[in-house]
Amino acid sequence: MQKNKMNEIFWLFILSGVFGVILENIFCLIKHGHFESRAGVLYGPFNLVYALAGLLLVLVSVKINPKRDRYLFLLFALLGGCLEFILSYLQEMVFDTVSWNYSATTFNIYGRTNLLYCLMWGAAALFFVRDIYPLIKKFAGRLNSRKGRIFTKLTILVITLDLILSFGAVYRYNQRYQQVPAQGITEKLLDKYYDDNFIERKFPNMVHAN
């Protein structure tokens, strides 16, 4: 795969994750009247759910006639709901935690997604493809210079470390809940710097599954 295409895919992944956090923060502010962290990592406005959704959306949209908006809407309403369901299931299996639960809503599927949010995935897909993705392509295209490639590599390093650290901190959060003592210097450092209060402030919607 060409370096330029890889560069575009990377920035699509990153900026989709950032865009999703911004959009959800706005939604939360309108719905609840206050700001609440919706990031999925310890540092930075990034969420893996939206990052993966952005990649999936672009992959789907290039296979569909862009004039057929209703097809993209319906297809990504389905795919967005499936992605939300799968990631919720994986989070519970790996970390024994959940970050959203729609059990009290109408037409929900095991509390992991529901009809309303599926429709919102579809609407967001149209907005993303029309207005956001072209900007991401333009931004990524400007980073094909030597300085741009250095900046991209540094960003890759930062987000990789952030994801690894976030996964480790949440994993220890669940272990502490299960009263599993820290083993080794890494787990002791995670317990010291990312205790329960820190994790619960950073991820206010995340709760233990059991």
C-alpha positions in Angstrom: 0.0 0.0 0.0 1.3 3.5 -0.9 2.7 5.6 1.9 0.3 8.4 1.1 -2.7 6.1 1.5 -1.3 4.7 4.7 -0.9 8.2 6.0 -4.5 9.0 5.1 -5.8 5.9 6.8 -3.9 6.7 10.0 -5.3 10.2 10.2 -8.7 9.0 9.3 -8.4 6.7 12.3 -7.1 9.4 14.7 -9.4 12.3 13.6 -12.5 10.1 13.6 -11.8 9.2 17.2 -11.3 12.9 18.0 -14.4 14.0 16.0 -16.6 11.4 17.8 -15.5 12.6 21.2 -16.2 16.3 20.3 -19.7 15.4 18.9 -20.6 13.2 21.9 -19.4 15.9 24.4 -21.7 18.4 22.6 -24.6 15.9 22.7 -24.0 15.3 26.5 -23.9 19.1 27.1 -27.2 19.6 25.3 -28.8 16.5 26.9 -27.5 16.8 30.5 -26.6 20.5 30.7 -23.0 19.8 31.8 -19.6 18.7 30.4 -18.6 15.1 30.9 -15.5 13.3 29.6 -16.3 11.0 26.8 -12.8 10.2 25.8 -11.8 6.5 25.8 -8.1 7.0 26.7 -6.3 8.5 29.7 -4.8 11.4 27.7 -6.3 13.3 24.8 -9.8 13.6 23.2 -9.8 10.2 21.5 -12.2 7.3 21.5 -11.5 3.9 19.9 -15.2 3.3 19.1 -15.4 6.4 16.8 -12.0 5.7 15.3 -13.0 2.3 14.2 -16.4 3.6 13.1 -14.7 6.2 10.8 -12.6 3.5 9.1 -15.6 1.2 8.7 -17.7 4.1 7.3 -15.2 5.1 4.7 -14.7 1.5 3.6 -18.4 1.1 3.2 -19.0 4.5 1.5 -16.6 4.0 -1.3 -18.6 0.9 -2.3 -21.9 2.9 -2.5 -23.1 5.4 -4.9 -22.7 8.7 -3.0 -26.0 9.9 -4.4 -27.8 7.0 -2.7 -27.8 8.6 0.8 -30.6 6.4 2.1 -28.5 3.3 1.4 -25.6 4.7 3.3 -27.9 5.8 6.1 -29.5 2.4 6.5 -26.4 0.4 6.1 -24.4 2.3 8.6 -27.3 2.4 11.0 -26.9 -1.4 11.0 -23.1 -1.5 11.0 -22.8 1.2 13.6 -25.1 -0.6 15.9 -23.2 -3.9 15.3 -19.9 -2.2 16.0 -21.3 -0.7 19.2 -22.6 -4.1 20.3 -19.4 -5.9 19.5 -17.1 -3.4 21.3 -19.4 -3.4 24.3 -19.2 -7.2 24.4 -15.4 -7.2 24.0 -15.0 -4.6 26.8 -17.0 -6.7 29.2 -15.2 -9.9 28.3 -11.7 -8.4 28.5 -12.0 -5.8 31.3 -15.2 -6.9 33.0 -16.6 -3.4 32.7 -19.2 -1.6 30.5 -19.2 2.0 29.4 -22.8 2.2 28.2 -26.0 0.3 29.0 -29.3 0.9 27.2 -31.3 -1.7 29.0 -33.9 0.9 30.1 -34.5 2.2 26.6 -37.0 1.0 23.9 -35.9 -1.5 21.3 -32.5 -2.2 22.9 -30.4 -5.3 22.2 -29.1 -6.7 25.4 -28.5 -3.2 26.6 -25.5 -2.8 24.2 -27.2 -0.8 21.5 -30.7 0.3 20.6 -32.8 1.6 17.7 -32.4 5.3 18.5 -28.6 5.1 18.5 -28.5 3.0 15.4 -30.5 5.8 13.6 -28.0 8.3 15.0 -25.1 6.3 13.6 -26.8 6.5 10.2 -27.3 10.3 10.4 -23.7 10.8 11.7 -22.4 8.7 8.7 -24.0 11.1 6.2 -22.6 14.1 8.0 -19.2 12.5 8.3 -18.9 11.5 4.6 -20.1 14.8 3.3 -18.4 17.3 5.6 -15.7 15.7 7.7 -14.0 13.1 5.6 -13.0 15.6 2.8 -11.3 17.8 5.4 -9.4 14.8 6.8 -8.2 13.9 3.3 -7.1 17.4 2.7 -5.3 17.5 6.1 -3.6 14.2 5.5 -2.5 15.3 2.1 -0.6 18.3 3.6 1.4 15.9 5.8 3.2 14.2 3.0 6.3 16.4 3.4 9.3 15.3 5.5 8.1 17.4 8.5 4.6 16.0 8.1 5.8 12.5 8.1 7.8 13.1 11.3 4.8 14.6 12.9 2.7 11.6 11.9 5.3 9.2 13.3 5.3 11.1 16.6 1.5 11.0 16.7 1.6 7.2 16.1 4.0 6.8 19.0 1.9 9.0 21.4 -1.4 7.4 20.6 0.1 3.9 20.8 1.5 4.6 24.3 -1.7 6.2 25.3 -3.8 3.2 24.3 -1.4 0.7 25.9 -1.3 2.7 29.2 -5.1 3.1 29.1 -5.7 -0.6 28.6 -3.3 -1.4 31.4 -4.9 1.1 33.8 -8.4 -0.2 33.2 -7.3 -3.8 33.5 -5.7 -3.1 36.9 -8.9 -1.2 37.9 -10.9 -4.3 37.4 -8.2 -6.5 39.1 -8.3 -4.2 42.2 -12.1 -4.6 42.2 -11.6 -8.3 42.3 -9.0 -7.9 45.0 -6.1 -9.2 42.9 -2.8 -7.8 44.3 -0.4 -6.0 41.9 2.4 -8.3 40.5 5.6 -6.6 39.5 6.7 -3.0 39.1 4.4 -2.2 36.2 1.2 -3.1 38.0 2.4 -1.3 41.2 3.1 1.8 39.2 -0.4 1.6 37.5 -2.0 1.3 41.0 0.0 4.3 42.3 -0.6 6.7 39.4 -4.0 5.5 38.1 -6.0 4.5 41.3 -9.7 4.0 41.3 -10.5 7.7 41.9 -8.5 8.7 38.8 -10.1 6.1 36.6 -13.6 6.9 37.7 -13.1 10.6 37.1 -11.6 9.9 33.7 -14.3 7.4 32.6 -17.4 8.5 34.6 -19.7 6.2 32.6 -17.6 3.0 33.1 -18.9 0.6 35.7 -18.0 -3.0 36.7 -20.1 -5.6 34.9 -20.4 -7.8 38.0 
